[in-house]
Amino acid sequence: MIKIDRDENKEILMESVAYLEKRGFEHIQADVEGYETPKSYHKKDSDVVITPDIVADRAHNRHPVADVVDHA
């Protein structure tokens, strides 16, 4: 999600985080205030940087659970 969309949909992201917490997800990282920002990934042989909106763990597995942002 691009920054403008993220700002407009901040409430939806917060609702999504609350839903994940209720569903037993742990170590939630979200690109919103109050949470650690998920790790960004650099596309190989490119200047493209991708950051998931929300990442969480459940049953010791990491799950990207939302759209991504292209910081190019």
C-alpha positions in Angstrom: 0.0 0.0 0.0 1.4 3.4 -0.9 1.8 6.0 1.9 -1.3 8.0 0.8 -3.5 4.9 0.9 -2.0 3.8 4.2 -2.8 7.2 5.8 -6.4 7.0 4.5 -6.8 3.4 5.6 -5.0 3.6 9.0 -8.2 2.6 10.8 -8.4 -0.6 8.7 -4.8 -1.4 9.4 -5.4 -1.0 13.2 -8.6 -3.2 13.0 -6.5 -5.8 11.2 -3.9 -5.7 13.9 -6.6 -6.1 16.6 -8.1 -9.0 14.6 -4.7 -10.8 14.4 -4.1 -10.3 18.2 -7.5 -11.9 18.9 -6.7 -14.8 16.5 -3.5 -15.7 18.5 -0.9 -14.1 16.3 2.2 -12.8 18.2 5.2 -10.5 17.5 3.0 -8.4 15.3 4.9 -5.8 13.3 2.8 -3.1 11.5 3.6 0.0 9.5 1.5 2.1 11.9 2.2 4.1 15.0 2.7 2.0 18.2 4.2 -1.0 16.4 7.6 -1.9 15.2 7.9 -1.5 11.4 8.3 -4.7 9.5 11.6 -5.5 7.8 12.0 -4.0 4.3 13.3 -6.1 1.4 15.5 -4.9 -1.5 14.7 -6.3 -4.9 17.8 -8.0 -6.2 19.6 -5.9 -8.9 17.2 -3.0 -8.4 16.6 0.1 -6.2 13.1 -1.2 -5.4 12.4 -1.5 -1.6 9.3 -3.4 -0.5 7.9 -3.2 3.1 4.9 -5.4 4.2 2.2 -3.4 5.9 1.7 -6.1 8.6 3.8 -9.2 9.5 3.0 -11.6 12.4 4.0 -14.9 13.9 1.7 -17.8 14.6 2.7 -21.3 15.6 6.4 -20.2 15.2 5.8 -19.3 11.5 6.1 -15.8 10.1 3.2 -14.6 8.0 3.1 -11.5 5.9 -0.6 -10.7 6.3 -1.2 -7.5 4.3 -0.3 -5.6 1.1 3.2 -4.2 0.5 4.6 -0.8 -0.1 6.9 0.0 -3.0 9.4 2.7 -1.9 11.0 3.1 -5.3 
